[in-house]
Amino acid sequence: MTSVIALAGLALEQNSALDRARGLLRSGLLHALLGGDIDLVQATSAEMWGPLPFEPVRVAVTDPAPGRLDALTEFLELRVEESPGHLFFARQGGLVVLCVDATAGPLLDELVGFGLHLGLSDRARYRELPHALAQARQALERSHEGSPGIVEFDVISRQGVLAFLAGTDASEVGRATLQPLTAHDDVHGTDLVRTLRVWLEHNGQFGPAATELGVHRHTVRARVSQAETLLGRDFGTFHARADIWAALLASGDGAGSPAEHLSI
């Protein structure tokens, strides 16, 4: 009997050491994934647990009480074994970070059922993972303002930057708000973001803005109108101008006003 107990204790110690090693490997792979070493992580994950979830993925973040961290890790390991290729997770300090695909709804609902708060990012490719993680962490902060549940970053960005400034760093919200303009500039070679910033710096006056930009005032007027359409906002209202100006500041596109200064 003594030998059996000793062997059982040794097996438990070995299992515990294996669990710790597996957790450290996951954390290291997350660090590599955030650093852009996607091929390495994909190959290692495929050998250990199955392929990474297909892109685009969403990042979910939760911060369980320390006493529940091991239980949550075991639960997620079981889910990975049951459905390989749909979930990758790792600890990051006191956080648990999940990369999930489009099938993750039931899993996230289960986590809420355990009384957890979760923040969920927009869809992203793995090379965009650092931004997605920042979005998820900001959404998690908002989640803690209420009862356990999921807060999606998309909901925060739709509320606008000024609604978010009172609580946290708004850089990700600013980028998301301006994304229709930056995407249009990237694809079509336009200059809508800069035009809008200069126009707002000149209090919405087309003439002075045109002079600074070196274009005709009708060109500025056309660009501002196009920006209104892309953003779905009426710049004839103070609220719309203030919100977009705050987005420019938060994203780092406001002249002389770095985004980090907006952390309150």
Buried (B, 14 or more C-beta within 10 A) or exposed (E): EEEEEEEEEEEEEEEEEEBEEBBEBBBEBBEBBBEEBBEEBBEBBEEEBBEBBEBBBBBBBBBBEEEEBEEBBEBBBEBBEEBBBBBBBBBBEEBBBBBBBEEBEEBBEEBBEEEBBBBBBBBBEBEBBBBBBBBBBBBBBBBEEEEBEBBBBBEBBEBBBBBBBEEBBBBBBBBBBBBBBBEBBEEEEBBBBBBBBBBBBBEEEBEBBBBBBEBEBEBBBEBBEBBBEBBEBEBEEEEBBBBBBBBBBBBBBBEEBEBEEBEE
